[in-house]
Each structure stands twice: as structure tokens, then as C-alpha cells.
Amino acid sequence: MKEQNYEIKSEWGLIETQDNKRTGETIEIRLTKTSWFGKTPKWDIRKWSGDVAGAGIVLSDDGLKKLRDILSTIELD
């Protein structure tokens, strides 16, 4: 398994929790500001199982602003 090299600079919130029926572990989807491989921190929306990172997306400040703008137009029931 490839070593994960990251440093969470700030954690902004827990978006959702999921139970992994296969392993019994709890998966958290969190919004963080994370530096990957020593690079400039970016916004990160990702699945976490403990301190192991799963699939996710990385956004610049501009990308997060665009996502915020898109989400603000969605009407939920």
C-alpha cells in the first residue's frame, strides 16, 4: 500500500458518517484544509477511516468558492 503523506492544517466540519458493512468501520466524510506531500494546503473533501484517507476531491480556494455558489442555488425538500 502506498504511504499517505499529508498534514491536516485545519478541520472545518464533518459532512457525513457512513458504516462500512464489509469491515464494520465507521467512515467519515470531512472538509479539511490539508497539505499533501508537503505542498500548499488545499481544501479537501474526503472519506476517512481513522487516520487513513480514502477517495476524495481537492479544491483550490477558487474551486471551493464555485462549489459554494453552486450549492447555494440548490433547493432541497
C-alpha positions in Angstrom: 0.0 0.0 0.0 1.3 3.5 -0.9 2.3 5.6 2.1 0.0 8.5 2.7 1.9 11.8 3.3 -0.4 14.5 4.5 -0.8 17.1 7.2 -4.3 18.3 8.1 -3.8 22.1 8.8 -7.4 22.7 9.9 -10.6 20.8 10.1 -13.8 22.6 9.1 -16.5 20.0 9.7 -17.9 16.6 9.5 -20.2 16.3 6.5 -21.5 12.7 6.9 -20.7 9.4 8.6 -21.2 6.0 7.0 -20.9 2.5 8.3 -18.8 0.1 6.2 -20.8 -3.1 6.3 -17.9 -5.1 5.0 -15.3 -4.1 7.7 -17.6 -2.7 10.4 -15.6 0.5 10.5 -17.2 4.0 10.5 -16.3 6.2 7.6 -16.3 9.9 8.0 -16.6 12.5 5.2 -14.9 15.7 6.3 -14.0 19.1 5.0 -10.4 19.9 5.9 -7.5 22.2 4.7 -4.8 19.6 4.0 -1.3 19.7 2.7 -0.5 16.7 0.6 3.2 15.7 0.1 4.4 19.0 1.6 2.6 21.1 -0.9 0.5 24.2 -0.3 -2.7 23.3 1.7 -5.9 23.0 -0.3 -9.5 22.3 0.6 -10.2 18.6 0.9 -13.5 16.7 0.9 -12.6 13.1 1.6 -13.6 9.9 3.2 -11.6 9.0 6.3 -11.4 5.8 8.3 -9.5 6.8 11.4 -6.4 8.5 10.0 -6.5 6.6 6.7 -7.6 8.8 3.7 -9.9 7.4 1.2 -11.4 8.7 -2.0 -12.0 12.5 -2.2 -11.6 15.7 -4.0 -9.1 18.5 -3.6 -10.1 22.1 -4.4 -8.3 25.5 -4.6 -9.9 28.5 -2.8 -11.5 29.4 -6.2 -12.8 25.9 -6.7 -14.4 25.9 -3.2 -16.0 29.3 -3.8 -17.5 28.0 -7.1 -18.8 24.9 -5.2 -20.3 27.1 -2.5 -22.0 29.2 -5.2 -23.4 26.2 -7.0 -24.7 24.6 -3.7 -26.4 27.9 -2.7 -28.6 27.6 -5.8 -29.9 24.1 -4.9 -33.3 23.9 -3.3 -33.7 20.9 -1.0 -37.0 19.4 0.1 
